[in-house]
Amino acid sequence: MKVLNLQCSHQHAFEGWFASEDDFQSQLARGLVSCPLCADPAVRKMPSAPRLNLGTAAAAPAGASRELSVPAAAPAGSPSHEVMAAGGSPAVQAEFLKALRHVMANTEDVGERFADEARAMFYGDAEQRSIRGQASRAEAVELLEEGIDVMPLPLPAALKETLQ
Protein backbone atom coordinates (compact mmCIF):
# COMPACT_ATOMS: atom_id res chain seq x y z
CA MET A 1 0.00 0.00 0.00
CA LYS A 2 1.36 3.43 -0.96
CA VAL A 3 0.31 6.45 1.05
CA LEU A 4 0.78 9.62 -0.99
CA ASN A 5 0.70 13.24 0.05
CA LEU A 6 -1.53 15.00 -2.48
CA GLN A 7 -2.56 18.57 -3.16
CA CYS A 8 -5.24 20.11 -5.35
CA SER A 9 -4.89 23.28 -7.42
CA HIS A 10 -6.50 25.22 -4.52
CA GLN A 11 -3.61 24.04 -2.34
CA HIS A 12 -5.70 21.79 -0.08
CA ALA A 13 -3.40 19.07 1.20
CA PHE A 14 -4.68 15.53 1.76
CA GLU A 15 -3.55 11.92 1.81
CA GLY A 16 -4.39 9.15 -0.63
CA TRP A 17 -3.87 5.40 -0.28
CA PHE A 18 -3.18 3.36 -3.40
CA ALA A 19 -2.11 -0.19 -4.18
CA SER A 20 0.85 1.10 -6.23
CA GLU A 21 2.17 4.08 -8.16
CA ASP A 22 0.54 2.64 -11.28
CA ASP A 23 -2.78 2.41 -9.44
CA PHE A 24 -2.52 6.09 -8.47
CA GLN A 25 -1.66 7.14 -12.03
CA SER A 26 -4.49 5.03 -13.45
CA GLN A 27 -7.08 6.45 -11.05
CA LEU A 28 -5.81 9.99 -11.67
CA ALA A 29 -6.05 9.54 -15.47
CA ARG A 30 -9.63 8.21 -15.15
CA GLY A 31 -10.69 11.20 -13.00
CA LEU A 32 -11.26 9.09 -9.89
CA VAL A 33 -8.98 11.15 -7.64
CA SER A 34 -10.27 14.50 -6.38
CA CYS A 35 -9.83 16.80 -3.40
CA PRO A 36 -12.07 15.80 -0.48
CA LEU A 37 -12.46 19.45 0.49
CA CYS A 38 -13.42 21.08 -2.82
CA ALA A 39 -13.79 18.13 -5.27
CA ASP A 40 -11.08 19.60 -7.55
CA PRO A 41 -9.81 16.85 -9.89
CA ALA A 42 -6.53 18.75 -10.56
CA VAL A 43 -4.47 16.75 -8.06
CA ARG A 44 -0.70 16.38 -7.88
CA LYS A 45 1.67 14.39 -5.74
CA MET A 46 3.67 16.29 -3.17
CA PRO A 47 7.11 15.29 -1.89
CA SER A 48 7.02 13.01 1.10
CA ALA A 49 9.47 11.05 3.15
CA PRO A 50 9.10 7.29 3.53
CA ARG A 51 8.31 5.61 6.79
CA LEU A 52 10.55 2.61 7.32
CA ASN A 53 9.61 -0.20 9.68
CA LEU A 54 12.86 -2.02 10.30
CA GLY A 55 11.71 -4.49 12.92
CA THR A 56 9.92 -4.80 16.21
CA ALA A 57 10.61 -2.54 19.14
CA ALA A 58 11.44 -5.59 21.27
CA ALA A 59 14.53 -6.28 19.14
CA ALA A 60 15.84 -2.74 19.62
CA PRO A 61 18.23 -1.82 22.43
CA ALA A 62 16.63 -0.35 25.53
CA GLY A 63 15.56 3.22 24.95
CA ALA A 64 16.05 3.04 21.17
CA SER A 65 13.44 2.59 18.49
CA ARG A 66 14.08 0.65 15.29
CA GLU A 67 11.23 2.42 13.50
CA LEU A 68 12.48 5.38 11.51
CA SER A 69 10.23 8.18 10.43
CA VAL A 70 11.58 11.11 8.46
CA PRO A 71 9.30 14.16 8.59
CA ALA A 72 8.47 15.83 5.34
CA ALA A 73 9.43 19.50 5.58
CA ALA A 74 8.16 21.98 3.05
CA PRO A 75 10.88 24.41 1.99
CA ALA A 76 10.17 28.11 2.50
CA GLY A 77 8.50 29.58 -0.55
CA SER A 78 6.98 26.28 -1.71
CA PRO A 79 3.20 26.13 -2.21
CA SER A 80 2.64 23.81 0.77
CA HIS A 81 4.79 26.04 2.99
CA GLU A 82 2.67 29.05 1.99
CA VAL A 83 -0.55 27.11 2.71
CA MET A 84 0.69 26.26 6.20
CA ALA A 85 1.68 29.88 6.82
CA ALA A 86 -1.62 31.23 5.47
CA GLY A 87 -3.77 29.11 7.78
CA GLY A 88 -4.63 26.41 5.25
CA SER A 89 -3.00 23.80 7.41
CA PRO A 90 -4.32 20.25 7.55
CA ALA A 91 -5.59 21.03 11.07
CA VAL A 92 -7.65 23.97 9.77
CA GLN A 93 -8.97 21.84 6.91
CA ALA A 94 -9.87 19.07 9.35
CA GLU A 95 -11.78 21.51 11.58
CA PHE A 96 -13.65 22.85 8.55
CA LEU A 97 -14.67 19.34 7.49
CA LYS A 98 -15.65 18.50 11.08
CA ALA A 99 -17.93 21.56 11.19
CA LEU A 100 -19.50 20.64 7.85
CA ARG A 101 -20.11 17.07 9.03
CA HIS A 102 -21.81 18.49 12.14
CA VAL A 103 -24.09 20.62 9.96
CA MET A 104 -24.89 17.61 7.75
CA ALA A 105 -25.75 15.47 10.76
CA ASN A 106 -27.94 18.10 12.42
CA THR A 107 -29.97 19.50 9.53
CA GLU A 108 -32.69 18.24 7.24
CA ASP A 109 -31.88 18.25 3.51
CA VAL A 110 -34.86 19.80 1.72
CA GLY A 111 -33.06 19.95 -1.62
CA GLU A 112 -34.53 22.24 -4.28
CA ARG A 113 -37.40 23.20 -1.93
CA PHE A 114 -35.02 25.23 0.28
CA ALA A 115 -36.41 28.71 -0.50
CA ASP A 116 -40.03 27.55 -0.10
CA GLU A 117 -39.30 25.73 3.17
CA ALA A 118 -37.35 28.70 4.59
CA ARG A 119 -40.25 31.04 3.77
CA ALA A 120 -42.82 28.66 5.25
CA MET A 121 -40.87 28.46 8.51
CA PHE A 122 -40.30 32.24 8.60
CA TYR A 123 -44.00 33.02 8.11
CA GLY A 124 -45.18 30.34 10.57
CA ASP A 125 -46.62 27.95 7.98
CA ALA A 126 -44.17 25.18 8.89
CA GLU A 127 -42.45 24.03 12.07
CA GLN A 128 -39.10 25.60 12.89
CA ARG A 129 -36.17 23.28 12.23
CA SER A 130 -32.64 23.40 10.86
CA ILE A 131 -32.64 22.86 7.11
CA ARG A 132 -30.19 22.86 4.22
CA GLY A 133 -30.71 22.64 0.49
CA GLN A 134 -30.11 24.33 -2.83
CA ALA A 135 -31.15 27.83 -3.84
CA SER A 136 -30.09 30.03 -6.70
CA ARG A 137 -28.22 33.25 -6.01
CA ALA A 138 -31.41 35.20 -6.87
CA GLU A 139 -33.49 33.11 -4.44
CA ALA A 140 -30.93 33.63 -1.68
CA VAL A 141 -30.96 37.41 -2.25
CA GLU A 142 -34.78 37.43 -2.17
CA LEU A 143 -34.78 35.51 1.11
CA LEU A 144 -32.29 37.95 2.65
CA GLU A 145 -34.38 40.92 1.45
CA GLU A 146 -37.42 39.39 3.20
CA GLY A 147 -35.41 39.20 6.42
CA ILE A 148 -34.85 35.44 6.28
CA ASP A 149 -31.34 34.50 7.39
CA VAL A 150 -29.58 32.21 4.93
CA MET A 151 -25.95 31.34 4.46
CA PRO A 152 -24.20 29.70 1.52
CA LEU A 153 -22.49 26.52 2.57
CA PRO A 154 -19.99 24.77 0.30
CA LEU A 155 -20.41 21.03 0.63
CA PRO A 156 -17.59 18.93 -0.80
CA ALA A 157 -18.76 15.83 -2.64
CA ALA A 158 -16.90 13.69 -0.11
CA LEU A 159 -19.32 14.77 2.63
CA LYS A 160 -22.32 13.60 0.66
CA GLU A 161 -21.08 10.03 0.89
CA THR A 162 -19.79 7.87 3.72
CA LEU A 163 -16.02 8.01 3.90
CA GLN A 164 -14.26 4.72 4.42
N, C-alpha and C positions, 0 to 999 in steps of 0.2 A: 504494500500500500504506500503510495506517495502522497505526502501532505504538502501542498503548495501554497505559498503566500501569493495572493492574487490582488489585483487592484483594477477598478473600473476607470473609465475616462473622467469620472467626477471625483476621483481620488479616494473613494471608499475602499478601505483595506478589508480583506476577508480571507478565509482559509478554504481550500478545496481539497477533497480527498479523492484520489484516482488510483486505479489499479496499476497504471504505468504512465510514463510520459506519452506514449502513443495513445493511450486512452484519453488523456487530457486533450491532446491535439485533435483527436477525432471528435470528441464532444464539443470542443470549441468551434471546429469547422462546421458542425451541424447546427450550431446555434443553441446548444443545450446548456451552456455555461453563461450565467448572468449574475449581476450583482444582487445580493439578497436585500440590499437597502433601497436601490432605485431601479432595479431590473434592467440596467444597462448591459447590453450584450458585448460591448467593447471592453473586453477583459484582457489583461496581460499578466504574465508571471513577474513577480518581484524577486529580487535576490533573497536567498535565505540560507541559513547555515544548517548543516545536517545534525541530527541528533544520533549519537552513536551509543548503542548498548553493547558494552564489551564483556558483560558477564554479570553474575549475581553479586549483590553487595556482600554476601557472606564470604565470597572468595577474596574480597579486598582486605588489605591490612586495616587494622583498627583505626577508625577516624578518617579513612580515605574512601572515596567512592570511585567505582570503576565505570560509572556512567558519565559520559562526557556530553555536555551540552554547550554549544557555542552560540551566544546570542547574536542575532542579526541586528547590526547597527546601521541605521540609515545615515549616510554622509550628509553633512550640512549642505544645503542647497538642493538636495534631491527632492523629488516630488513627495515621497513619503515623509521625509523630514519636515517639509513645509506643512503637510497635513497635521502631523503631530503638534507642531508649534501653533497652528491656527485653531486648535481645538477639535479637529476632526479625528481624534485618537480613537482607537478601537473601543476604549472605555466609554467615550461619548456616544459612539455609534451603538454600542450595546445598550446604553441607557435609553436612547431614542427608540430602539426596537422594543425594549421592555415596556416603555410607555405606550407604544402603539398596540402591543399585545394586550395590555390592560384595557385600553379603549375597546379593542375588538371583543374581549371577553365580557365587557360590562355594558354593551350597547346592543340595540336591536337593529339589524340591517333591514332597512325598508326600501333599498334599491332606488329605482327611478321615481318612486313616490315620495322622495324626501321632502320636496317643497310643500306638497299637499299635506303630508303628515305634520310637518313643522307648523304650518298655518293652523291646522285643526287643533293642535295642542295649545298654541298661542291664544286662539280665540275660544277655548274651552269646549270644543266639539269632540275632543279625544282626551284620553287620560294622559297625564304628564309622565314621560319616561325618557330615558336617554336613547337617542336614535342616531344612526349614521346612514348615509346613502349617497346617491349621485344627484347633482344639480348642475345646471349650466351656470356659467358666469352671470348671465342675465338674471336667472332665477335667484342666485345668491344675493345679487345687488338688490333685487326687489324685496327679498326677505329682510335684508338689513334696513332698507328704507321704511318698511312696515314696523320696525322696532324688534324684529325677531333675531336673536343672536345666533349666528352661524359661524363656523370656522372651517376653512379648507383643511383637509387632512390627507397628506400623501400616504397612500397605503402601498408598500412594495408588494409585488406579486407573491413573494415568499410568505407573507403573513396571511394570505388568503388560503394557504394550504398548510397541512401539518408538516412541520419540519422533522426529519428523522435524525 
